[in-house]
Every structure is written in structure tokens, then in C-alpha cells.
Amino acid sequence: MKLLLLIIVLPAVLLMGCSKHDELHESMESMGESFKVMRKSDDIAAVKAEWVNFKQAQLVAQKQKVPAEDQSEFDNGMNEVSPLIDKIDAALNADDLAAAKGLFKQLGEVRKEYHDKLNVDK
């Protein structure tokens, strides 16, 4: 009976140990999901709602630490994103969806550039 219990419990304990909470990964996933919705949507209200989610996730991501050898590059990428966020805020506040979409394209290019530099797997 003890052996059966060990066989059942041990894999569960090991899986819990392997499923470490990773705020950076979760925030990047959230940003990616919001980004896809915003790029596809033609509804300014929907884009604005996703933009709030995107910015919240970006703030979490920006505070995270990565391996020391990558931290400088990670920070550079986040610093490139910040002015784009301000410009997108202004475009959405002005209800200028076309301008926001153009800025989303620039944001996507920065994302790709730094994901490549940091060897981020999708």
C-alpha cells in the first residue's frame, strides 16, 4: 500500500517542482496574445481594452531579471519599447486606429529584433 501511494504521489510532486511560476514567460505570453488581438481588430474599443492588458503585462515583464549575460540587451529592448508605448497611447487616446496599427507594426519589429538577439523561442 505504501508503495502504491509512493507511485501515485511521487510523479505529482515532481511535476509541481517542474512547473515553476515564471512571471517573465507569463507576461510575455500575455503581451503576445494581446498583440495578436490588437493587430487583427478593427474595433477601437476592443483594441483599447487589449492595450490595457498589454501594458500591464509589459510593466511586469520590464521588472523581471534575466540571466546576467542577457540583462543589458533585455533592458535595451524594453527601453526601445517604452517610447512606442507612449506613441500608441497617444494614438489610441486620439481614437486614431490607423496610426496605432502603424505603431503596432513598429512594435512587432522591435519584438522580433530583440527576441532574435536574445534567442527567444516561441
Buried (B, 14 or more C-beta within 10 A) or exposed (E): EEEEEEEEEEEEEEEEEEEEEEEBEBBBEBBBBBBEBBBEBEEEEEBBBBBEBBBBBBEBBBEBEEEEEBEEEBEEBBEBBEEBBEBBBEBBEEEBBEBBBBBBEBBEEBBEEBBEEEEBEE
